[in-house]
Amino acid sequence: MVESFPNPFCWPGSAAGKPSLGPSGTWTTVLDPMDPGGPYTLTAMEASRNVTLQDIYFGDVWLCSGQSNMAMTVLQIVNSSQELAAAAHYPHVRLFTAAPARSDQELEDLEQIDLPWSIPTAAWKWLSPPTPLLCCCFFLPICSCFLNRKSGPWEFLLLLGCLLAVWAVPARGPRLPRGAGGGGLGRHPHRGLVLPQGSAGLWAAGGGREPSSSSSLSPWLHLSGPQAPSVLWNAMIHPLLNLTLQGVLWYQGEENTHLHTDQYNCTFPALIADWRWAFHTGSTGQNQLLLPFGFVQLSTYRRQSPDDSFARLRWHQTADLGVVPNARMPSTFMAVAMDLGDEHSPYGSIHPRDKQTVAHRLHLGARAVAYREKNLVFQGPYPTRAILDMTRDLLNITYSQELVWRHRDMLAFEVCCSSGWLPAPVVTVEFHQVTLALAGCGTLVLGLRYAWAEWPCDYQSCALYNAWGLPAPPFLLDTSPSTGGTELLLCPSSRL
């Protein structure tokens, strides 16, 4: 079994190693900080009765949750044989998978386990059900990076654990924070969470808890099974609240491209805040109030679709601010995946098989946000300034990083003119700057957007990347002229 490093403090009122009795008859204790690794033996003694647990290790534990893309198995991804062969090189990684389950009441323990804490081996491919691999891919490059460093802040991270709680079948029901229902997010007295009525549905394994008002559930009363509100949270996430975690990984959102899409900018930050509070209180303060939370921005689905719901959902995954972490989503990180489309995936194009690139981008974010590695580039370039060249009908956009113009024939940029959105062809890309042609728009530029499509580019062939191969994320910006100048003020847009 794997335990997280306890923080160097104890539950208030409880000495290290001394148990405290909880209201349900269970007892809890907080250990003094332990050195990483193992194996250790833990013994609980009461009068003449002893219970001993063997093979205990201490390390960093991450919880991975979501739907079918998080649950894709070893044999379903590209280069699966190489991943299986490489697994033997990482004896300090452990995986645990909770079985899919649902409950009308919040459970204190998991009903069933698909995979107990295990070392990754090639034998995984024979497991039934096979082990989801995204978490493994996430940890292997981290482990490799940490173990290959001779000095620095990563020396102590010798053991990593990943706990999977996913529901692979699309769940068509709201998974909302407590105080929220299919008809709206309200205020919970213990959360102080206030969001507009009418906000709704994160649909994912474990996405939220029982709403406080049955009236808010009226659109969902006909749902049953895994689609019913809160049943996945109750059975698969609530039993884990006493764990000490290093962070959470989340891969979900496809279902929300056709239901309550434009409320995701509220419901997703609310879910993150609610999970953080639940895991903080459930662990008696051991988990951070700003528990690191990583997620995957949506990939692609249909190549020629005129629908922009995927583009809108990607934008809403950042709370309409374009990049994370941000003021509404602190201590978060994101893997951009819109350039990883897989039109011929045998599991459907909504399930791209390249999970290694997704994992690599997640692990960069984890190192920067969760482990606070300095000077690490973990996200792609983002626009910071726009200048009109009115004499030549050009718009010069300055980016935060040096640019690589990877695909030169794409019409990835659009400008909003008085007549609506028009393509803005790229004229040049030089260092930090992109120059766009504004033919047909003149100097009245009301908005600017990039990669605003369900399928914005082919595999790893979007227009802009940085020197580290990370794609520029999509954006939707309002523009307004500065006083007496040619500079356009750029503001994240909430107008869709």
C-alpha positions in Angstrom: 0.0 0.0 0.0 1.1 3.6 -0.6 0.7 6.5 1.8 1.4 10.1 1.0 4.0 12.0 3.0 2.1 13.5 5.9 2.6 17.2 6.3 4.8 18.2 9.3 1.9 18.8 11.6 -0.8 16.8 13.3 -4.5 17.0 13.4 -5.3 19.7 16.0 -5.9 18.1 19.4 -4.3 14.8 18.5 -0.7 13.8 19.1 1.3 12.1 16.4 0.5 8.4 16.5 -2.4 8.7 19.0 -5.8 7.8 17.5 -8.8 10.1 17.7 -12.3 8.5 17.6 -14.6 9.8 14.9 -18.4 10.2 15.0 -18.9 7.0 12.9 -17.0 4.8 15.3 -13.8 4.8 13.1 -10.6 6.2 14.4 -8.0 8.4 12.8 -4.4 9.2 13.6 -1.8 11.4 11.9 1.8 10.1 11.8 4.9 12.1 12.2 6.6 12.9 8.8 8.2 9.8 7.3 11.1 9.3 5.0 10.1 8.3 1.5 10.1 4.7 0.4 9.7 1.5 2.3 8.6 -1.1 3.0 7.3 -0.3 6.4 5.1 -2.2 8.8 2.2 -0.5 10.6 0.7 -2.0 13.7 -2.5 -0.8 15.5 -2.9 -2.1 19.0 -5.9 -2.1 21.3 -5.6 -3.9 24.6 -4.7 -7.5 23.6 -5.7 -7.1 19.9 -3.2 -6.1 17.2 -3.7 -5.5 13.5 -0.6 -5.3 11.4 -0.3 -4.0 7.8 2.7 -5.0 5.7 4.4 -3.6 2.7 3.6 0.1 3.3 5.4 2.8 1.3 5.4 6.5 1.6 5.4 8.7 -1.4 3.2 11.2 -3.4 -0.3 10.0 -4.3 -2.3 11.5 -7.2 -6.0 10.9 -7.8 -7.1 10.5 -11.4 -10.8 10.8 -12.3 -13.0 11.5 -15.3 -14.6 9.4 -18.1 -13.6 7.2 -21.0 -10.5 9.1 -22.1 -9.0 8.8 -18.6 -10.0 5.1 -18.6 -8.4 4.1 -21.9 -6.3 1.0 -21.3 -2.7 -0.1 -22.0 -3.6 -1.9 -25.2 -5.7 0.9 -26.6 -3.0 3.6 -26.9 -0.2 4.0 -29.5 3.1 2.3 -28.8 1.5 0.1 -26.1 4.1 -2.6 -26.4 6.9 0.0 -25.7 5.0 1.3 -22.7 4.6 -2.3 -21.4 8.3 -3.1 -21.9 9.4 0.2 -20.2 7.2 -0.4 -17.1 9.9 -2.6 -15.6 12.2 0.4 -15.3 9.9 2.1 -12.8 9.7 0.0 -9.7 8.8 3.0 -7.6 5.5 3.6 -9.3 2.3 2.1 -7.9 -1.2 2.1 -9.4 -4.6 1.4 -7.7 -7.9 1.3 -9.5 -11.3 1.6 -7.9 -14.0 -0.5 -9.5 -16.9 1.4 -11.2 -19.7 1.7 -8.6 -22.6 3.9 -7.6 -24.6 4.5 -4.5 -27.5 6.6 -3.3 -25.7 7.4 -0.1 -22.1 8.6 0.6 -20.0 5.5 1.3 -17.2 5.3 3.8 -15.3 2.6 1.9 -15.0 1.4 -1.7 -17.4 -1.4 -2.6 -14.9 -3.1 -4.9 -11.3 -2.7 -6.2 -10.3 -3.5 -9.7 -6.6 -3.3 -9.1 -5.0 -3.2 -5.7 -1.7 -1.2 -5.2 0.5 -2.8 -7.8 3.9 -2.3 -9.5 3.5 -1.7 -13.3 4.5 -4.7 -15.3 4.0 -6.1 -18.8 1.5 -8.6 -17.3 -1.0 -5.7 -17.1 -2.2 -6.4 -20.6 -3.7 -9.6 -19.4 -5.7 -8.0 -16.6 -9.4 -7.9 -16.8 -10.4 -5.1 -16.9 -7.1 -3.8 -18.2 -5.4 -1.0 -16.3 -6.0 2.6 -17.5 -2.7 4.0 -18.6 -3.0 7.8 -18.6 -2.0 8.0 -15.0 0.9 5.6 -15.6 2.1 7.6 -18.6 1.8 10.7 -16.4 4.0 9.2 -13.7 6.6 7.4 -15.7 8.1 10.6 -17.2 7.9 12.3 -13.8 9.7 9.3 -12.2 12.3 9.2 -14.9 12.9 12.9 -14.6 13.2 12.8 -10.8 15.3 9.7 -10.6 17.8 10.9 -13.2 18.5 14.2 -11.3 21.5 14.0 -9.1 20.6 17.0 -7.0 17.9 19.6 -6.6 14.4 19.5 -5.1 13.4 16.2 -6.6 15.8 13.9 -4.9 13.3 12.8 -2.3 10.5 11.8 -4.7 11.4 8.1 -4.9 7.9 6.7 -4.8 4.8 7.8 -6.7 1.3 6.4 -6.4 -1.7 6.8 -8.7 -5.3 6.1 -7.7 -7.8 5.7 -10.5 -11.5 6.5 -10.0 -13.1 6.7 -13.4 -16.3 5.7 -15.1 -15.6 4.7 -18.7 -19.1 4.8 -20.0 -20.4 8.4 -20.7 -22.6 9.4 -17.8 -25.5 11.6 -18.8 -26.3 13.2 -15.5 -25.0 16.0 -13.4 -22.1 15.4 -11.1 -22.2 18.6 -9.1 -20.8 20.2 -6.0 -23.0 19.9 -2.9 -25.6 22.7 -3.1 -25.9 22.2 -6.8 -28.4 20.4 -9.0 -29.2 19.9 -12.6 -31.1 23.2 -12.5 -28.6 25.3 -10.8 -25.7 25.9 -8.4 -26.9 27.5 -5.2 -25.2 28.3 -1.9 -24.1 25.6 0.5 -23.9 26.8 4.1 -20.6 25.1 4.7 -19.0 26.1 1.4 -20.0 29.7 1.0 -20.4 28.9 -2.7 -22.6 31.3 -4.7 -23.2 30.8 -8.4 -26.1 31.8 -10.6 -29.3 29.7 -10.5 -29.5 27.8 -13.8 -25.9 26.7 -13.8 -25.6 23.0 -14.3 -24.1 19.8 -15.1 -20.6 18.5 -14.9 -21.0 14.9 -16.1 -18.2 12.8 -14.9 -17.3 10.0 -12.5 -17.4 11.4 -9.0 -18.1 15.0 -10.2 -20.1 16.2 -7.3 -22.4 15.5 -4.4 -26.0 15.4 -3.4 -27.8 18.6 -4.1 -29.3 20.4 -1.1 -32.7 21.0 -2.8 -34.8 18.4 -4.5 -36.5 21.2 -6.5 -33.2 21.9 -8.3 -33.2 18.3 -9.5 -36.4 18.3 -11.4 -34.8 18.0 -14.8 -33.0 14.9 -13.7 -35.6 13.0 -11.6 -36.2 10.6 -14.5 -32.5 9.5 -14.6 -31.3 6.3 -13.1 -28.2 4.2 -12.8 -24.9 6.0 -13.3 -26.8 8.9 -14.8 -28.4 9.8 -11.5 -27.0 12.8 -9.6 -24.2 12.1 -7.1 -24.2 8.3 -7.3 -20.7 8.1 -8.6 -19.4 10.7 -6.1 -21.0 8.8 -3.3 -19.5 5.4 -4.3 -16.1 6.3 -5.9 -14.8 9.6 -4.5 -16.3 10.0 -1.0 -14.6 6.9 0.3 -11.2 8.5 -0.6 -11.6 11.8 1.2 -9.4 10.7 4.1 -6.4 10.1 1.8 -3.5 12.6 1.7 -3.0 13.6 -1.9 -0.4 15.5 -3.8 -3.0 16.4 -6.4 -5.8 15.5 -8.8 -5.8 14.8 -12.6 -9.1 15.2 -14.5 -10.1 14.2 -18.0 -13.7 15.0 -18.8 -15.8 17.5 -20.8 -16.9 15.8 -24.0 -20.4 15.3 -22.7 -20.7 18.9 -21.9 -20.3 19.9 -25.5 -24.0 19.2 -26.0 -25.5 20.1 -22.6 -25.0 23.2 -20.6 -21.9 24.0 -22.5 -21.9 27.7 -21.6 -22.2 27.1 -17.9 -19.1 25.0 -17.6 -17.1 28.2 -16.9 -19.0 28.3 -13.6 -19.5 24.6 -12.8 -15.9 23.5 -13.4 -14.3 26.0 -11.1 -17.0 25.2 -8.6 -16.3 21.5 -8.8 -12.5 22.1 -8.2 -13.2 24.3 -5.2 -15.7 21.8 -3.7 -13.3 18.8 -4.2 -10.5 20.8 -2.5 -12.6 21.6 0.5 -13.9 18.0 0.8 -10.4 16.5 0.6 -9.0 19.1 3.0 -11.6 18.5 5.7 -11.8 14.7 5.0 -8.0 14.4 5.6 -8.2 16.5 8.8 -6.3 19.3 7.2 -3.5 17.2 5.7 -4.5 18.1 2.1 -3.8 21.6 0.9 -6.8 24.0 0.6 -5.4 24.7 -2.9 -4.8 21.1 -3.8 -3.1 21.0 -7.2 -5.6 20.2 -9.9 -4.5 19.2 -13.4 -6.8 18.6 -16.4 -6.9 17.9 -20.1 -8.3 20.5 -22.4 -10.6 18.8 -25.0 -9.1 17.2 -28.0 -11.1 16.9 -31.3 -14.0 15.0 -32.6 -15.4 15.7 -36.1 -13.1 17.1 -38.8 -15.5 19.1 -40.9 -18.0 20.1 -38.2 -19.2 23.7 -38.3 -20.2 23.3 -34.6 -18.2 25.4 -32.2 -19.3 23.7 -29.0 -15.8 22.0 -28.6 -14.1 25.4 -29.0 -16.5 27.0 -26.4 -16.0 24.2 -24.0 -12.2 24.5 -24.3 -12.5 28.1 -23.5 -14.8 27.5 -20.5 -12.4 24.9 -19.1 -10.1 27.9 -18.3 -13.1 29.9 -16.8 -13.0 32.1 -19.9 -9.5 33.3 -19.2 -7.5 31.2 -21.7 -4.7 30.0 -19.6 -4.3 28.4 -16.1 -3.5 28.9 -13.3 -5.5 32.1 -13.1 -7.5 34.1 -10.5 -10.6 31.9 -10.8 -8.6 28.7 -11.0 -5.5 29.0 -8.8 -3.1 26.1 -8.4 -4.3 24.4 -11.6 -2.5 23.2 -14.8 -3.7 22.1 -18.2 -2.6 19.9 -21.0 -3.7 21.3 -24.4 -4.8 18.4 -26.6 -6.5 20.1 -29.6 -3.6 19.1 -31.8 -3.8 15.4 -31.0 -6.8 14.4 -33.2 -7.1 10.8 -34.2 -9.7 10.5 -36.9 -9.1 6.8 -37.5 -9.0 5.7 -33.8 -10.8 2.3 -33.6 -12.4 3.6 -30.4 -13.9 6.6 -32.2 -12.3 9.9 -33.0 -13.4 11.3 -29.6 -10.9 8.9 -28.1 -7.4 9.8 -29.5 -4.8 7.2 -28.8 -1.8 9.4 -28.1 -2.0 9.6 -24.4 1.8 9.9 -24.0 1.8 13.4 -25.3 -1.1 14.3 -23.0 0.7 12.8 -20.1 3.9 14.7 -20.9 2.1 18.0 -21.0 0.4 17.2 -17.7 3.6 16.2 -16.0 5.3 19.5 -17.0 2.3 21.3 -15.4 2.6 19.2 -12.3 6.3 19.9 -11.9 5.7 23.7 -12.2 2.5 24.0 -10.2 2.4 21.1 -7.7 6.2 20.8 -7.1 7.0 24.4 -7.8 9.9 23.8 -10.1 11.3 27.2 -11.1 11.9 28.4 -14.7 10.1 25.5 -16.2 8.1 26.2 -19.4 4.8 24.2 -19.0 2.4 25.9 -21.3 2.4 27.3 -24.8 2.6 30.9 -26.0 -0.2 33.3 -25.4 -0.9 36.8 -26.9 0.0 39.8 -24.7 -0.3 42.8 -27.1 -1.8 43.8 -30.5 -0.9 46.8 -32.6 -2.7 47.9 -35.7 -0.7 48.9 -38.8 -3.5 51.0 -40.4 -1.5 52.0 -43.4 -1.2 48.4 -44.6 -4.3 46.8 -43.0 -2.2 44.6 -40.7 -2.5 43.4 -37.1 0.7 42.6 -35.2 0.2 40.3 -32.2 2.9 39.9 -29.6 3.2 36.6 -27.8 4.6 35.7 -24.4 7.1 33.2 -25.8 9.2 32.7 -28.9 7.0 31.2 -31.6 7.5 28.3 -34.0 5.2 28.5 -37.1 4.7 24.9 -37.6 1.9 24.9 -40.2 1.9 27.8 -42.7 -1.2 27.1 -44.7 -3.8 27.3 -41.9 -6.4 30.0 -41.5 -6.2 29.6 -37.7 -6.9 33.3 -36.8 -10.1 35.1 -37.2 -11.0 38.8 -36.5 -14.5 40.1 -35.6 -15.4 43.0 -37.8 -18.6 44.9 -38.2 -19.9 42.2 -40.5 -19.0 39.3 -38.2 -16.0 36.9 -38.0 -13.6 36.8 -40.9 -10.4 34.8 -41.5 -7.2 36.7 -40.9 -4.4 35.0 -42.9 -1.0 34.9 -41.3 1.5 37.0 -43.2 4.6 36.4 -41.1 5.8 34.9 -37.8 8.9 36.3 -36.4 10.3 35.6 -32.9 7.5 36.7 -30.6 5.2 38.3 -33.2 2.5 37.2 -35.6 1.3 39.5 -38.4 -2.2 39.1 -39.7 -3.8 40.5 -42.8 -7.0 42.4 -42.2 -8.3 42.6 -45.7 -12.1 43.1 -45.7 -12.1 44.2 -42.0 -10.3 47.6 -42.2 -9.3 49.0 -38.8 -12.5 48.2 -36.9 -11.4 45.1 -35.1 -13.8 44.1 -32.3 -12.5 40.7 -31.4 -9.8 38.1 -32.1 -9.8 34.4 -31.8 -7.4 31.5 -32.6 -8.1 27.8 -33.3 -11.8 28.3 -32.8 -13.0 25.0 -34.3 -14.0 21.5 -33.3 -11.0 20.2 -35.3 -8.6 23.1 -35.5 -5.6 21.2 -36.9 -4.2 17.8 -37.9 -2.0 15.8 -35.6 0.6 18.0 -34.0 0.2 20.5 -36.8 -1.5 23.5 -35.4 -0.2 26.9 -36.5 1.8 28.0 -33.4 4.0 26.2 -30.9 6.8 27.3 -28.7 10.4 26.2 -28.9 9.6 23.3 -26.4 6.9 21.9 -28.7 4.0 23.0 -26.6 1.0 24.3 -28.7 -0.4 27.8 -28.3 -3.8 27.4 -26.6 -7.0 28.6 -28.3 -8.4 31.9 -27.2 -11.3 34.3 -27.7 -10.5 38.0 -27.0 -12.4 41.2 -27.1 -10.4 44.1 -28.5 -10.8 47.8 -28.0 -8.6 50.7 -29.2 -6.4 52.4 -26.6 -6.7 56.1 -26.2 -5.1 58.0 -29.1 -3.1 55.1 -30.3 -2.9 52.1 -32.6 -2.6 49.5 -29.8 -5.6 47.3 -29.2 -6.5 46.3 -25.6 -6.9 42.6 -25.3 -9.5 41.2 -22.8 -10.7 37.7 -22.4 -14.2 37.5 -23.9 -17.3 36.0 -22.3 -19.4 36.8 -25.4 -19.9 33.7 -27.5 
